[in-house]
């Protein structure tokens, strides 16, 4: 009986099956300038669902954020749509309760002039401009963090290089990956942890289209980030 059990266990491990609890993730997309359904509802949801890592719920309806978050472990915010007061409060309550946040490419912009608290406290800054879409090299600068585990130290992407700037009044960030503008000393963070007091928050500035979403390093970073913010 014991031999049979261990054989089943070994087979499950070899097949990539995980006995860990599936992480409940809410992806909030929708808005302008991106194909949210293709890259967030489609590609990223598939990446996170692979091997049973996550149970993913996707919505373009920002009015539903508060209702969905009641049963979620992680919020993956990837929208530039308006978010009403109830949704805004739910996001901050979620973070205050120690739940994990992934803030994706569209959500790292200064989208909400009437909600400065979001960029200051949850993003610790943001972007107001970016380079023209094109190829550039990403470099992992902290290879010891769980989010960067198994990711090549350097890899090429095609994306919009976000000009992220830190807010001096924010909690601060710890940079995990960045990119340098060719021929200059200008470096922009692209994957970083926000030093929030209660929540684990990972920001990923990459993600305009297939130039990032279809890359194995991006997919690995995303899966690692969700596991880390969910404390798994």
C-alpha positions in Angstrom: 0.0 0.0 0.0 2.8 2.4 0.9 4.7 1.5 -2.2 1.6 2.3 -4.3 1.2 5.6 -2.6 4.8 6.7 -3.2 4.5 5.7 -6.8 1.5 7.9 -7.3 3.2 10.7 -5.5 6.3 10.4 -7.7 4.2 10.3 -10.8 2.3 13.5 -9.8 5.6 15.3 -9.1 7.0 14.2 -12.4 3.9 15.4 -14.2 4.2 18.8 -12.6 1.2 18.4 -10.4 1.2 20.6 -7.3 -0.4 19.7 -4.0 -0.5 23.3 -3.0 -3.7 25.2 -2.8 -4.7 26.9 -6.1 -4.2 30.6 -5.7 -7.4 32.6 -6.4 -6.5 35.5 -8.7 -8.7 38.3 -9.9 -7.4 40.0 -13.1 -9.0 43.4 -13.7 -8.4 44.6 -17.3 -10.1 46.8 -19.8 -9.6 50.4 -21.0 -7.6 52.0 -23.8 -4.4 51.4 -25.8 -4.1 47.7 -25.2 -5.8 44.4 -26.3 -6.8 43.5 -22.7 -8.9 40.5 -23.8 -6.1 38.9 -25.7 -3.2 39.5 -23.4 -4.7 39.6 -19.9 -8.0 37.6 -20.2 -6.3 35.2 -22.6 -2.5 34.9 -22.4 -1.8 35.8 -18.7 -4.8 33.9 -17.4 -3.5 30.8 -19.3 0.0 31.4 -17.9 -1.3 31.6 -14.4 -3.7 28.7 -14.7 -1.1 26.3 -16.1 -0.4 23.2 -13.9 -3.2 24.3 -11.5 -1.2 27.1 -10.0 -4.1 29.6 -10.0 -7.8 29.7 -10.4 -8.3 32.9 -12.4 -11.3 35.2 -12.6 -11.1 38.0 -15.2 -13.3 41.1 -15.4 -13.4 44.3 -17.5 -16.0 45.7 -15.1 -14.2 47.8 -12.5 -17.5 48.2 -10.6 -17.3 44.5 -9.7 -13.9 44.7 -8.0 -15.2 45.0 -4.4 -17.6 42.0 -4.9 -14.9 39.7 -6.4 -12.1 40.6 -3.9 -14.1 39.0 -1.0 -13.0 35.5 -2.2 -9.6 36.3 -3.7 -6.0 35.8 -2.6 -4.4 38.0 -5.2 -5.5 41.1 -7.2 -3.8 41.5 -10.6 -4.7 45.0 -11.6 -4.0 45.7 -15.3 -6.5 48.4 -16.3 -6.5 52.1 -17.0 -10.3 52.5 -16.8 -12.0 54.7 -14.2 -12.5 53.0 -10.8 -15.2 54.3 -8.6 -14.9 55.0 -4.8 -16.2 51.6 -3.7 -13.6 49.8 -5.9 -10.8 52.1 -4.8 -11.6 51.4 -1.1 -11.8 47.7 -1.7 -8.3 47.7 -3.3 -6.8 49.5 -0.3 -8.7 47.3 2.2 -7.4 44.2 0.3 -3.8 45.5 0.7 -4.4 46.4 4.4 -5.6 42.9 5.0 -2.3 41.6 3.9 -3.5 40.2 0.5 -1.2 40.3 -2.5 -1.2 42.7 -5.4 0.3 42.5 -8.9 0.2 45.8 -10.7 0.6 45.3 -14.4 1.7 47.5 -17.3 -1.4 49.6 -17.8 -1.9 50.2 -14.1 1.6 51.7 -13.6 0.6 54.8 -15.5 -0.7 58.0 -13.8 -4.2 57.1 -14.9 -6.3 58.7 -12.1 -5.6 62.3 -11.4 -8.4 62.3 -8.8 -6.9 59.3 -7.0 -3.3 60.3 -6.2 -3.2 57.9 -3.2 -3.1 55.0 -5.6 0.2 55.9 -7.3 1.8 57.3 -4.2 1.1 54.4 -1.9 0.6 51.3 -4.0 2.9 52.1 -7.0 5.2 54.4 -5.1 5.4 56.5 -8.3 4.4 55.8 -11.9 5.0 56.6 -15.5 3.8 59.6 -17.6 5.7 58.7 -20.7 7.4 55.9 -22.5 9.8 55.2 -25.4 8.4 54.2 -28.8 7.5 50.6 -29.0 10.7 48.6 -29.8 13.3 46.1 -28.6 15.5 46.5 -25.5 17.3 44.3 -23.1 16.0 43.5 -19.6 18.4 42.7 -16.8 17.7 41.0 -13.5 19.4 42.9 -10.8 18.3 40.8 -7.9 18.8 37.1 -8.7 18.1 36.0 -5.1 14.5 37.2 -4.9 11.8 34.5 -5.3 10.1 36.6 -8.1 13.2 36.3 -10.3 13.9 32.6 -9.6 14.6 30.7 -12.8 14.7 33.8 -15.0 17.6 34.5 -17.4 19.8 37.3 -16.0 19.4 39.1 -19.4 16.8 38.7 -22.1 15.4 40.8 -24.9 11.8 42.1 -25.1 9.7 44.2 -27.5 7.7 46.6 -25.5 7.1 50.2 -24.4 9.9 51.2 -22.1 8.0 52.9 -19.3 9.7 56.0 -17.8 8.8 55.0 -14.2 9.7 57.7 -11.7 9.6 57.1 -7.9 7.4 59.3 -5.7 9.6 60.7 -2.9 6.5 60.6 -0.6 5.8 56.9 -1.4 6.9 53.9 0.6 9.8 53.2 -1.8 10.7 50.3 -4.0 13.2 47.4 -4.3 14.2 46.9 -8.0 14.3 43.3 -9.3 14.8 44.1 -13.0 15.5 47.1 -15.1 16.6 48.3 -18.5 19.1 50.9 -19.6 18.6 53.3 -22.5 21.3 52.5 -25.1 24.2 55.0 -25.2 23.2 56.6 -21.9 23.3 56.2 -18.1 19.5 56.3 -17.9 18.0 53.2 -16.3 14.4 52.5 -15.7 13.0 49.9 -13.3 10.7 47.4 -14.9 10.0 44.8 -12.2 10.0 45.9 -8.6 8.5 45.4 -5.1 6.7 48.2 -3.4 7.7 48.5 0.3 4.1 48.4 1.5 3.7 47.8 5.3 1.0 45.2 5.1 0.8 43.8 1.5 3.2 42.2 -0.8 3.1 44.2 -4.0 4.9 43.5 -7.3 4.9 45.9 -10.2 5.6 44.7 -13.7 6.0 47.5 -16.3 6.4 45.1 -19.2 3.2 43.9 -21.0 2.1 45.9 -24.0 1.6 42.9 -26.3 3.0 39.6 -27.4 6.5 41.0 -27.3 6.3 40.4 -23.5 3.3 38.2 -22.8 4.6 35.3 -25.1 8.1 35.3 -23.6 9.1 32.6 -21.1 11.0 35.1 -18.8 7.9 37.3 -18.6 5.6 34.3 -17.9 8.1 33.0 -15.2 8.2 36.4 -13.5 4.4 36.7 -13.5 3.9 33.2 -12.0 6.7 33.7 -9.5 5.2 37.1 -8.5 1.8 35.7 -7.9 3.2 32.9 -5.8 5.3 35.3 -3.7 2.5 37.9 -3.1 0.2 35.0 -2.1 2.9 33.7 0.4 3.3 30.4 -1.4 
